[in-house]
């Protein structure tokens, strides 16, 4: 969970917002569209690119941010 929160902080706020709303808060794509005031296609795109960025970040070595 700590690595995921770190990775969410590394991606675009627009992307991380959609990921958090969908996967952590349980909102539907339609509901997210209303919340972020964007069309559903934009929400889907943000989630797609956020998942790709998170996958890339989490597949590499995560820095020891506890030491910071």
PyMOL Python script that loads the backbone (N, CA, C, O; Angstrom):
from pymol import cmd

cmd.read_pdbstr("""\
ATOM      1  N   UNK A   1       0.827  -1.193   0.000  1.00  0.00           N
ATOM      2  CA  UNK A   1       0.000   0.000   0.000  1.00  0.00           C
ATOM      3  C   UNK A   1       0.872   1.257   0.000  1.00  0.00           C
ATOM      4  O   UNK A   1       0.550   2.247  -0.656  1.00  0.00           O
ATOM      5  N   UNK A   2       1.967   1.203   0.737  1.00  0.00           N
ATOM      6  CA  UNK A   2       2.855   2.365   0.792  1.00  0.00           C
ATOM      7  C   UNK A   2       3.443   2.678  -0.581  1.00  0.00           C
ATOM      8  O   UNK A   2       3.531   3.842  -0.972  1.00  0.00           O
ATOM      9  N   UNK A   3       3.842   1.646  -1.303  1.00  0.00           N
ATOM     10  CA  UNK A   3       4.403   1.844  -2.645  1.00  0.00           C
ATOM     11  C   UNK A   3       3.360   2.438  -3.581  1.00  0.00           C
ATOM     12  O   UNK A   3       3.678   3.303  -4.396  1.00  0.00           O
ATOM     13  N   UNK A   4       2.122   1.981  -3.469  1.00  0.00           N
ATOM     14  CA  UNK A   4       1.054   2.503  -4.313  1.00  0.00           C
ATOM     15  C   UNK A   4       0.824   3.980  -4.032  1.00  0.00           C
ATOM     16  O   UNK A   4       0.688   4.776  -4.961  1.00  0.00           O
ATOM     17  N   UNK A   5       0.781   4.349  -2.759  1.00  0.00           N
ATOM     18  CA  UNK A   5       0.584   5.761  -2.418  1.00  0.00           C
ATOM     19  C   UNK A   5       1.747   6.617  -2.916  1.00  0.00           C
ATOM     20  O   UNK A   5       1.547   7.741  -3.377  1.00  0.00           O
ATOM     21  N   UNK A   6       2.958   6.079  -2.821  1.00  0.00           N
ATOM     22  CA  UNK A   6       4.120   6.781  -3.355  1.00  0.00           C
ATOM     23  C   UNK A   6       3.958   6.987  -4.861  1.00  0.00           C
ATOM     24  O   UNK A   6       4.162   8.091  -5.367  1.00  0.00           O
ATOM     25  N   UNK A   7       3.589   5.914  -5.576  1.00  0.00           N
ATOM     26  CA  UNK A   7       3.448   5.984  -7.031  1.00  0.00           C
ATOM     27  C   UNK A   7       2.326   6.944  -7.432  1.00  0.00           C
ATOM     28  O   UNK A   7       2.459   7.671  -8.416  1.00  0.00           O
ATOM     29  N   UNK A   8       1.229   6.953  -6.681  1.00  0.00           N
ATOM     30  CA  UNK A   8       0.139   7.888  -6.989  1.00  0.00           C
ATOM     31  C   UNK A   8       0.608   9.329  -6.881  1.00  0.00           C
ATOM     32  O   UNK A   8       0.118  10.197  -7.604  1.00  0.00           O
ATOM     33  N   UNK A   9       1.548   9.592  -5.990  1.00  0.00           N
ATOM     34  CA  UNK A   9       2.094  10.932  -5.845  1.00  0.00           C
ATOM     35  C   UNK A   9       3.050  11.320  -6.952  1.00  0.00           C
ATOM     36  O   UNK A   9       3.398  12.492  -7.092  1.00  0.00           O
ATOM     37  N   UNK A  10       3.478  10.344  -7.742  1.00  0.00           N
ATOM     38  CA  UNK A  10       4.435  10.601  -8.818  1.00  0.00           C
ATOM     39  C   UNK A  10       3.762  10.895 -10.158  1.00  0.00           C
ATOM     40  O   UNK A  10       4.400  11.422 -11.069  1.00  0.00           O
ATOM     41  N   UNK A  11       2.482  10.558 -10.281  1.00  0.00           N
ATOM     42  CA  UNK A  11       1.800  10.764 -11.567  1.00  0.00           C
ATOM     43  C   UNK A  11       0.979  12.047 -11.519  1.00  0.00           C
ATOM     44  O   UNK A  11       0.841  12.674 -10.469  1.00  0.00           O
ATOM     45  N   UNK A  12       0.445  12.420 -12.659  1.00  0.00           N
ATOM     46  CA  UNK A  12      -0.356  13.629 -12.774  1.00  0.00           C
ATOM     47  C   UNK A  12      -1.520  13.614 -11.782  1.00  0.00           C
ATOM     48  O   UNK A  12      -2.170  12.584 -11.603  1.00  0.00           O
ATOM     49  N   UNK A  13      -1.784  14.754 -11.139  1.00  0.00           N
ATOM     50  CA  UNK A  13      -2.921  14.817 -10.221  1.00  0.00           C
ATOM     51  C   UNK A  13      -4.256  14.466 -10.888  1.00  0.00           C
ATOM     52  O   UNK A  13      -5.125  13.868 -10.255  1.00  0.00           O
ATOM     53  N   UNK A  14      -4.419  14.833 -12.153  1.00  0.00           N
ATOM     54  CA  UNK A  14      -5.655  14.488 -12.864  1.00  0.00           C
ATOM     55  C   UNK A  14      -5.803  12.978 -13.005  1.00  0.00           C
ATOM     56  O   UNK A  14      -6.901  12.435 -12.882  1.00  0.00           O
ATOM     57  N   UNK A  15      -4.683  12.308 -13.264  1.00  0.00           N
ATOM     58  CA  UNK A  15      -4.711  10.862 -13.410  1.00  0.00           C
ATOM     59  C   UNK A  15      -4.915  10.168 -12.064  1.00  0.00           C
ATOM     60  O   UNK A  15      -5.728   9.251 -11.944  1.00  0.00           O
ATOM     61  N   UNK A  16      -4.172  10.612 -11.061  1.00  0.00           N
ATOM     62  CA  UNK A  16      -4.297   9.951  -9.762  1.00  0.00           C
ATOM     63  C   UNK A  16      -5.690  10.165  -9.166  1.00  0.00           C
ATOM     64  O   UNK A  16      -6.214   9.281  -8.487  1.00  0.00           O
ATOM     65  N   UNK A  17      -6.285  11.319  -9.412  1.00  0.00           N
ATOM     66  CA  UNK A  17      -7.637  11.588  -8.913  1.00  0.00           C
ATOM     67  C   UNK A  17      -8.625  10.559  -9.460  1.00  0.00           C
ATOM     68  O   UNK A  17      -9.445  10.027  -8.712  1.00  0.00           O
ATOM     69  N   UNK A  18      -8.549  10.280 -10.750  1.00  0.00           N
ATOM     70  CA  UNK A  18      -9.477   9.317 -11.355  1.00  0.00           C
ATOM     71  C   UNK A  18      -9.239   7.905 -10.820  1.00  0.00           C
ATOM     72  O   UNK A  18     -10.190   7.158 -10.589  1.00  0.00           O
ATOM     73  N   UNK A  19      -7.974   7.540 -10.625  1.00  0.00           N
ATOM     74  CA  UNK A  19      -7.656   6.219 -10.073  1.00  0.00           C
ATOM     75  C   UNK A  19      -8.219   6.085  -8.663  1.00  0.00           C
ATOM     76  O   UNK A  19      -8.857   5.084  -8.334  1.00  0.00           O
ATOM     77  N   UNK A  20      -7.982   7.089  -7.840  1.00  0.00           N
ATOM     78  CA  UNK A  20      -8.455   7.046  -6.456  1.00  0.00           C
ATOM     79  C   UNK A  20      -9.978   6.982  -6.412  1.00  0.00           C
ATOM     80  O   UNK A  20     -10.548   6.181  -5.670  1.00  0.00           O
ATOM     81  N   UNK A  21     -10.634   7.819  -7.202  1.00  0.00           N
ATOM     82  CA  UNK A  21     -12.094   7.826  -7.194  1.00  0.00           C
ATOM     83  C   UNK A  21     -12.667   6.488  -7.647  1.00  0.00           C
ATOM     84  O   UNK A  21     -13.653   6.011  -7.084  1.00  0.00           O
ATOM     85  N   UNK A  22     -12.056   5.882  -8.656  1.00  0.00           N
ATOM     86  CA  UNK A  22     -12.605   4.641  -9.204  1.00  0.00           C
ATOM     87  C   UNK A  22     -12.253   3.420  -8.360  1.00  0.00           C
ATOM     88  O   UNK A  22     -13.136   2.667  -7.950  1.00  0.00           O
ATOM     89  N   UNK A  23     -10.969   3.227  -8.104  1.00  0.00           N
ATOM     90  CA  UNK A  23     -10.529   1.980  -7.462  1.00  0.00           C
ATOM     91  C   UNK A  23     -10.542   2.028  -5.938  1.00  0.00           C
ATOM     92  O   UNK A  23     -10.749   0.999  -5.295  1.00  0.00           O
ATOM     93  N   UNK A  24     -10.328   3.186  -5.356  1.00  0.00           N
ATOM     94  CA  UNK A  24     -10.291   3.256  -3.900  1.00  0.00           C
ATOM     95  C   UNK A  24     -11.613   3.725  -3.304  1.00  0.00           C
ATOM     96  O   UNK A  24     -12.005   3.276  -2.227  1.00  0.00           O
ATOM     97  N   UNK A  25     -12.295   4.622  -3.998  1.00  0.00           N
ATOM     98  CA  UNK A  25     -13.565   5.153  -3.487  1.00  0.00           C
ATOM     99  C   UNK A  25     -14.784   4.446  -4.078  1.00  0.00           C
ATOM    100  O   UNK A  25     -15.882   4.547  -3.531  1.00  0.00           O
ATOM    101  N   UNK A  26     -14.597   3.725  -5.199  1.00  0.00           N
ATOM    102  CA  UNK A  26     -15.674   2.929  -5.762  1.00  0.00           C
ATOM    103  C   UNK A  26     -16.673   3.663  -6.644  1.00  0.00           C
ATOM    104  O   UNK A  26     -17.765   3.151  -6.894  1.00  0.00           O
ATOM    105  N   UNK A  27     -16.322   4.849  -7.117  1.00  0.00           N
ATOM    106  CA  UNK A  27     -17.234   5.583  -7.994  1.00  0.00           C
ATOM    107  C   UNK A  27     -17.249   4.965  -9.391  1.00  0.00           C
ATOM    108  O   UNK A  27     -16.249   4.413  -9.849  1.00  0.00           O
ATOM    109  N   UNK A  28     -18.401   5.066 -10.060  1.00  0.00           N
ATOM    110  CA  UNK A  28     -18.500   4.605 -11.445  1.00  0.00           C
ATOM    111  C   UNK A  28     -17.860   5.639 -12.356  1.00  0.00           C
ATOM    112  O   UNK A  28     -17.583   6.764 -11.940  1.00  0.00           O
ATOM    113  N   UNK A  29     -17.628   5.248 -13.597  1.00  0.00           N
ATOM    114  CA  UNK A  29     -17.042   6.178 -14.563  1.00  0.00           C
ATOM    115  C   UNK A  29     -17.948   7.385 -14.776  1.00  0.00           C
ATOM    116  O   UNK A  29     -17.469   8.513 -14.891  1.00  0.00           O
ATOM    117  N   UNK A  30     -19.247   7.149 -14.828  1.00  0.00           N
ATOM    118  CA  UNK A  30     -20.199   8.255 -14.992  1.00  0.00           C
ATOM    119  C   UNK A  30     -20.120   9.230 -13.814  1.00  0.00           C
ATOM    120  O   UNK A  30     -20.127  10.447 -13.998  1.00  0.00           O
ATOM    121  N   UNK A  31     -20.045   8.673 -12.602  1.00  0.00           N
ATOM    122  CA  UNK A  31     -19.958   9.520 -11.415  1.00  0.00           C
ATOM    123  C   UNK A  31     -18.658  10.323 -11.398  1.00  0.00           C
ATOM    124  O   UNK A  31     -18.648  11.498 -11.032  1.00  0.00           O
ATOM    125  N   UNK A  32     -17.575   9.681 -11.796  1.00  0.00           N
ATOM    126  CA  UNK A  32     -16.289  10.388 -11.847  1.00  0.00           C
ATOM    127  C   UNK A  32     -16.357  11.525 -12.855  1.00  0.00           C
ATOM    128  O   UNK A  32     -15.843  12.615 -12.602  1.00  0.00           O
ATOM    129  N   UNK A  33     -16.987  11.274 -13.994  1.00  0.00           N
ATOM    130  CA  UNK A  33     -17.150  12.327 -14.995  1.00  0.00           C
ATOM    131  C   UNK A  33     -17.854  13.549 -14.428  1.00  0.00           C
ATOM    132  O   UNK A  33     -17.473  14.684 -14.716  1.00  0.00           O
ATOM    133  N   UNK A  34     -18.875  13.315 -13.626  1.00  0.00           N
ATOM    134  CA  UNK A  34     -19.588  14.429 -12.991  1.00  0.00           C
ATOM    135  C   UNK A  34     -18.704  15.135 -11.966  1.00  0.00           C
ATOM    136  O   UNK A  34     -18.701  16.364 -11.888  1.00  0.00           O
ATOM    137  N   UNK A  35     -17.963  14.369 -11.190  1.00  0.00           N
ATOM    138  CA  UNK A  35     -17.106  14.938 -10.150  1.00  0.00           C
ATOM    139  C   UNK A  35     -16.000  15.802 -10.750  1.00  0.00           C
ATOM    140  O   UNK A  35     -15.762  16.919 -10.293  1.00  0.00           O
ATOM    141  N   UNK A  36     -15.327  15.282 -11.773  1.00  0.00           N
ATOM    142  CA  UNK A  36     -14.191  16.012 -12.353  1.00  0.00           C
ATOM    143  C   UNK A  36     -14.606  16.908 -13.517  1.00  0.00           C
ATOM    144  O   UNK A  36     -13.776  17.565 -14.146  1.00  0.00           O
ATOM    145  N   UNK A  37     -15.911  16.917 -13.787  1.00  0.00           N
ATOM    146  CA  UNK A  37     -16.480  17.754 -14.855  1.00  0.00           C
ATOM    147  C   UNK A  37     -15.808  17.504 -16.202  1.00  0.00           C
ATOM    148  O   UNK A  37     -15.378  18.431 -16.889  1.00  0.00           O
ATOM    149  N   UNK A  38     -15.732  16.212 -16.559  1.00  0.00           N
ATOM    150  CA  UNK A  38     -15.136  15.789 -17.821  1.00  0.00           C
ATOM    151  C   UNK A  38     -15.987  14.686 -18.432  1.00  0.00           C
ATOM    152  O   UNK A  38     -16.670  13.949 -17.720  1.00  0.00           O
ATOM    153  N   UNK A  39     -15.941  14.577 -19.766  1.00  0.00           N
ATOM    154  CA  UNK A  39     -16.681  13.496 -20.424  1.00  0.00           C
ATOM    155  C   UNK A  39     -16.141  12.125 -20.014  1.00  0.00           C
ATOM    156  O   UNK A  39     -14.984  11.998 -19.614  1.00  0.00           O
ATOM    157  N   UNK A  40     -16.978  11.119 -20.116  1.00  0.00           N
ATOM    158  CA  UNK A  40     -16.593   9.764 -19.718  1.00  0.00           C
ATOM    159  C   UNK A  40     -15.380   9.272 -20.509  1.00  0.00           C
ATOM    160  O   UNK A  40     -14.560   8.524 -19.977  1.00  0.00           O
ATOM    161  N   UNK A  41     -15.258   9.678 -21.758  1.00  0.00           N
ATOM    162  CA  UNK A  41     -14.098   9.290 -22.563  1.00  0.00           C
ATOM    163  C   UNK A  41     -12.800   9.816 -21.966  1.00  0.00           C
ATOM    164  O   UNK A  41     -11.778   9.131 -21.995  1.00  0.00           O
ATOM    165  N   UNK A  42     -12.838  11.012 -21.433  1.00  0.00           N
ATOM    166  CA  UNK A  42     -11.667  11.599 -20.786  1.00  0.00           C
ATOM    167  C   UNK A  42     -11.338  10.837 -19.510  1.00  0.00           C
ATOM    168  O   UNK A  42     -10.170  10.583 -19.215  1.00  0.00           O
ATOM    169  N   UNK A  43     -12.357  10.476 -18.762  1.00  0.00           N
ATOM    170  CA  UNK A  43     -12.160   9.709 -17.525  1.00  0.00           C
ATOM    171  C   UNK A  43     -11.511   8.361 -17.860  1.00  0.00           C
ATOM    172  O   UNK A  43     -10.552   7.952 -17.205  1.00  0.00           O
ATOM    173  N   UNK A  44     -12.032   7.682 -18.869  1.00  0.00           N
ATOM    174  CA  UNK A  44     -11.467   6.394 -19.278  1.00  0.00           C
ATOM    175  C   UNK A  44     -10.008   6.543 -19.695  1.00  0.00           C
ATOM    176  O   UNK A  44      -9.167   5.717 -19.341  1.00  0.00           O
ATOM    177  N   UNK A  45      -9.714   7.598 -20.449  1.00  0.00           N
ATOM    178  CA  UNK A  45      -8.355   7.857 -20.909  1.00  0.00           C
ATOM    179  C   UNK A  45      -7.424   8.111 -19.731  1.00  0.00           C
ATOM    180  O   UNK A  45      -6.314   7.580 -19.689  1.00  0.00           O
ATOM    181  N   UNK A  46      -7.870   8.915 -18.781  1.00  0.00           N
ATOM    182  CA  UNK A  46      -7.036   9.216 -17.615  1.00  0.00           C
ATOM    183  C   UNK A  46      -6.751   7.960 -16.813  1.00  0.00           C
ATOM    184  O   UNK A  46      -5.631   7.768 -16.340  1.00  0.00           O
ATOM    185  N   UNK A  47      -7.748   7.106 -16.653  1.00  0.00           N
ATOM    186  CA  UNK A  47      -7.544   5.861 -15.912  1.00  0.00           C
ATOM    187  C   UNK A  47      -6.579   4.947 -16.664  1.00  0.00           C
ATOM    188  O   UNK A  47      -5.706   4.331 -16.052  1.00  0.00           O
ATOM    189  N   UNK A  48      -6.726   4.857 -17.966  1.00  0.00           N
ATOM    190  CA  UNK A  48      -5.845   4.019 -18.783  1.00  0.00           C
ATOM    191  C   UNK A  48      -4.393   4.469 -18.631  1.00  0.00           C
ATOM    192  O   UNK A  48      -3.511   3.660 -18.344  1.00  0.00           O
ATOM    193  N   UNK A  49      -4.154   5.768 -18.826  1.00  0.00           N
ATOM    194  CA  UNK A  49      -2.780   6.267 -18.761  1.00  0.00           C
ATOM    195  C   UNK A  49      -2.236   6.258 -17.334  1.00  0.00           C
ATOM    196  O   UNK A  49      -1.033   6.089 -17.135  1.00  0.00           O
ATOM    197  N   UNK A  50      -3.095   6.434 -16.352  1.00  0.00           N
ATOM    198  CA  UNK A  50      -2.663   6.348 -14.957  1.00  0.00           C
ATOM    199  C   UNK A  50      -2.224   4.930 -14.630  1.00  0.00           C
ATOM    200  O   UNK A  50      -1.193   4.732 -13.987  1.00  0.00           O
ATOM    201  N   UNK A  51      -2.998   3.940 -15.065  1.00  0.00           N
ATOM    202  CA  UNK A  51      -2.636   2.543 -14.808  1.00  0.00           C
ATOM    203  C   UNK A  51      -1.313   2.193 -15.477  1.00  0.00           C
ATOM    204  O   UNK A  51      -0.488   1.482 -14.903  1.00  0.00           O
ATOM    205  N   UNK A  52      -1.116   2.693 -16.688  1.00  0.00           N
ATOM    206  CA  UNK A  52       0.143   2.449 -17.401  1.00  0.00           C
ATOM    207  C   UNK A  52       1.306   3.079 -16.641  1.00  0.00           C
ATOM    208  O   UNK A  52       2.341   2.439 -16.455  1.00  0.00           O
ATOM    209  N   UNK A  53       1.149   4.321 -16.201  1.00  0.00           N
ATOM    210  CA  UNK A  53       2.213   5.007 -15.465  1.00  0.00           C
ATOM    211  C   UNK A  53       2.504   4.308 -14.145  1.00  0.00           C
ATOM    212  O   UNK A  53       3.665   4.148 -13.771  1.00  0.00           O
ATOM    213  N   UNK A  54       1.457   3.890 -13.436  1.00  0.00           N
ATOM    214  CA  UNK A  54       1.644   3.191 -12.172  1.00  0.00           C
ATOM    215  C   UNK A  54       2.350   1.854 -12.382  1.00  0.00           C
ATOM    216  O   UNK A  54       3.227   1.471 -11.607  1.00  0.00           O
ATOM    217  N   UNK A  55       1.955   1.157 -13.435  1.00  0.00           N
ATOM    218  CA  UNK A  55       2.589  -0.127 -13.758  1.00  0.00           C
ATOM    219  C   UNK A  55       4.084   0.084 -14.002  1.00  0.00           C
ATOM    220  O   UNK A  55       4.918  -0.675 -13.508  1.00  0.00           O
ATOM    221  N   UNK A  56       4.411   1.125 -14.772  1.00  0.00           N
ATOM    222  CA  UNK A  56       5.812   1.415 -15.076  1.00  0.00           C
ATOM    223  C   UNK A  56       6.581   1.783 -13.807  1.00  0.00           C
ATOM    224  O   UNK A  56       7.698   1.312 -13.598  1.00  0.00           O
ATOM    225  N   UNK A  57       5.991   2.612 -12.974  1.00  0.00           N
ATOM    226  CA  UNK A  57       6.652   3.037 -11.738  1.00  0.00           C
ATOM    227  C   UNK A  57       6.851   1.874 -10.773  1.00  0.00           C
ATOM    228  O   UNK A  57       7.913   1.741 -10.167  1.00  0.00           O
ATOM    229  N   UNK A  58       5.845   1.046 -10.634  1.00  0.00           N
ATOM    230  CA  UNK A  58       5.910  -0.034  -9.655  1.00  0.00           C
ATOM    231  C   UNK A  58       6.729  -1.230 -10.132  1.00  0.00           C
ATOM    232  O   UNK A  58       7.097  -2.093  -9.335  1.00  0.00           O
ATOM    233  N   UNK A  59       7.010  -1.279 -11.431  1.00  0.00           N
ATOM    234  CA  UNK A  59       7.827  -2.381 -11.936  1.00  0.00           C
ATOM    235  C   UNK A  59       9.317  -2.061 -11.817  1.00  0.00           C
ATOM    236  O   UNK A  59      10.158  -2.946 -11.975  1.00  0.00           O
ATOM    237  N   UNK A  60       9.643  -0.807 -11.541  1.00  0.00           N
ATOM    238  CA  UNK A  60      11.032  -0.418 -11.315  1.00  0.00           C
ATOM    239  C   UNK A  60      11.272  -0.367  -9.814  1.00  0.00           C
ATOM    240  O   UNK A  60      10.342  -0.494  -9.018  1.00  0.00           O
ATOM    241  N   UNK A  61      12.496  -0.186  -9.451  1.00  0.00           N
ATOM    242  CA  UNK A  61      12.823  -0.125  -8.023  1.00  0.00           C
ATOM    243  C   UNK A  61      12.249   1.139  -7.409  1.00  0.00           C
ATOM    244  O   UNK A  61      12.453   2.239  -7.924  1.00  0.00           O
ATOM    245  N   UNK A  62      11.538   0.981  -6.321  1.00  0.00           N
ATOM    246  CA  UNK A  62      10.951   2.107  -5.611  1.00  0.00           C
ATOM    247  C   UNK A  62      12.012   2.659  -4.659  1.00  0.00           C
ATOM    248  O   UNK A  62      12.583   1.904  -3.872  1.00  0.00           O
ATOM    249  N   UNK A  63      12.289   3.982  -4.720  1.00  0.00           N
ATOM    250  CA  UNK A  63      13.291   4.541  -3.830  1.00  0.00           C
ATOM    251  C   UNK A  63      12.875   4.436  -2.368  1.00  0.00           C
ATOM    252  O   UNK A  63      11.687   4.399  -2.049  1.00  0.00           O
ATOM    253  N   UNK A  64      13.849   4.390  -1.504  1.00  0.00           N
ATOM    254  CA  UNK A  64      13.580   4.326  -0.064  1.00  0.00           C
ATOM    255  C   UNK A  64      13.205   5.716   0.408  1.00  0.00           C
ATOM    256  O   UNK A  64      14.067   6.479   0.845  1.00  0.00           O
ATOM    257  N   UNK A  65      11.920   6.055   0.325  1.00  0.00           N
ATOM    258  CA  UNK A  65      11.477   7.401   0.670  1.00  0.00           C
ATOM    259  C   UNK A  65      11.293   7.573   2.167  1.00  0.00           C
ATOM    260  O   UNK A  65      11.022   8.685   2.621  1.00  0.00           O
ATOM    261  N   UNK A  66      11.430   6.517   2.942  1.00  0.00           N
ATOM    262  CA  UNK A  66      11.368   6.651   4.395  1.00  0.00           C
ATOM    263  C   UNK A  66      12.602   7.373   4.926  1.00  0.00           C
ATOM    264  O   UNK A  66      12.549   8.003   5.982  1.00  0.00           O
ATOM    265  N   UNK A  67      13.700   7.284   4.205  1.00  0.00           N
ATOM    266  CA  UNK A  67      14.937   7.903   4.637  1.00  0.00           C
ATOM    267  C   UNK A  67      14.940   9.398   4.365  1.00  0.00           C
ATOM    268  O   UNK A  67      15.806  10.117   4.864  1.00  0.00           O
ATOM    269  N   UNK A  68      13.977   9.873   3.576  1.00  0.00           N
ATOM    270  CA  UNK A  68      13.944  11.287   3.206  1.00  0.00           C
ATOM    271  C   UNK A  68      13.352  12.130   4.306  1.00  0.00           C
ATOM    272  O   UNK A  68      13.248  13.348   4.163  1.00  0.00           O
TER     273      UNK A  68
END
""", "prot")
cmd.dss("prot")
cmd.show_as("cartoon", "prot")
cmd.util.cbc("prot")
cmd.orient("prot")
